Amino acid sequence: MTFRQKAIDQAKQRAKERDNFTCQKCGATGEYKQIHASHIIPVKAKGVIAADPENIIALCAGCHRWAGDSWHEDPKGQDWFDKKFPGLYKKLKQKHEVRPVKEYEWKEIYNNLRR
């Protein structure tokens, strides 16, 4: 497994812990539903934002699947998201930098997330 994937997996875990394994849309908990870690700016957008826990929220499997492509293509267009996280999408877009990321950078990000 690459350090990129390790860093992303670690960021997902941190985000789910931060959100107390609770769906940020419907409030379901991991006790009753499978909780996914869903990127706001999708992984396919590249860059280190993929391993930023601030760019990931907990969603139950149902809300994640129900949102489908509309969530991944336009999270800011989701009314519940804008109400619950005002200004977050704009902040993340400003942080997002598309550039090649070296393996040693992913390793450093991964190690920082493990702390």
C-alpha positions in Angstrom: 0.0 0.0 0.0 1.3 3.4 -0.9 1.8 6.2 1.6 -0.8 8.2 -0.3 -3.4 5.5 0.4 -2.2 5.1 4.0 -2.6 8.8 4.5 -6.1 8.9 3.0 -7.2 5.9 5.1 -5.8 7.5 8.3 -7.6 10.8 7.4 -10.8 8.9 7.0 -10.4 7.3 10.4 -9.7 10.6 12.0 -12.7 12.2 10.4 -15.0 9.4 11.5 -13.6 9.6 15.1 -14.1 13.4 15.0 -17.7 12.9 13.9 -18.2 10.3 16.6 -19.1 7.7 14.0 -22.3 9.6 13.4 -23.8 10.4 10.0 -23.5 14.1 9.5 -26.7 14.1 7.4 -29.2 12.0 9.2 -27.6 11.4 12.6 -27.5 7.6 12.4 -24.7 6.1 14.5 -22.3 3.3 13.7 -24.2 1.3 16.3 -27.0 0.9 13.8 -25.5 1.6 10.4 -22.2 1.3 8.6 -20.5 4.7 8.6 -18.5 5.8 5.6 -15.9 8.5 5.4 -16.9 10.7 2.5 -14.7 13.3 0.8 -16.2 16.7 0.2 -13.7 17.5 -2.6 -13.3 14.1 -4.2 -10.1 12.1 -4.2 -10.1 12.2 -8.0 -9.4 15.9 -7.7 -5.9 14.9 -6.7 -3.6 16.8 -4.3 -3.1 16.6 -0.5 -6.7 17.6 0.2 -7.5 13.9 -0.2 -5.8 13.3 3.1 -7.1 16.3 5.0 -9.7 15.2 7.6 -11.4 18.5 7.3 -12.3 17.5 3.7 -14.0 14.3 5.0 -17.2 13.8 6.8 -18.9 10.7 8.2 -22.0 9.6 6.3 -24.0 6.4 6.9 -24.0 4.0 4.0 -27.6 4.9 3.0 -27.0 8.7 2.9 -23.7 8.2 1.1 -25.2 6.0 -1.6 -28.4 8.0 -1.8 -26.5 11.1 -2.5 -24.7 9.3 -5.3 -22.9 11.3 -7.9 -24.7 14.5 -6.9 -22.8 14.6 -3.6 -19.4 14.0 -5.1 -20.0 16.3 -8.1 -21.6 19.2 -6.1 -21.5 18.9 -2.3 -22.1 22.7 -2.0 -25.4 22.2 -3.8 -26.7 20.0 -1.0 -29.0 22.1 1.3 -28.2 20.1 4.4 -24.5 20.5 3.8 -24.6 24.3 3.4 -26.7 24.6 6.6 -24.6 22.3 8.7 -21.2 23.5 7.4 -21.5 27.1 6.3 -18.4 28.3 4.4 -16.6 24.9 4.6 -16.7 24.1 0.9 -15.3 27.6 0.0 -12.6 27.1 2.6 -11.6 23.7 1.2 -11.6 25.0 -2.4 -9.2 27.7 -1.3 -6.9 25.1 0.4 -7.1 22.8 -2.6 -3.9 22.8 -4.7 -3.6 20.5 -7.7 0.0 19.6 -8.0 2.0 16.4 -8.1 2.7 15.1 -4.6 5.9 13.2 -4.0 5.9 9.9 -2.0 8.0 11.4 0.7 5.3 14.1 1.2 2.6 11.5 1.5 4.8 9.7 4.1 5.1 12.9 6.1 1.3 13.5 5.9 0.6 10.0 7.0 3.0 10.2 9.9 1.5 13.5 11.0 -2.0 12.0 10.9 -0.9 9.1 13.1 0.0 11.4 16.0 
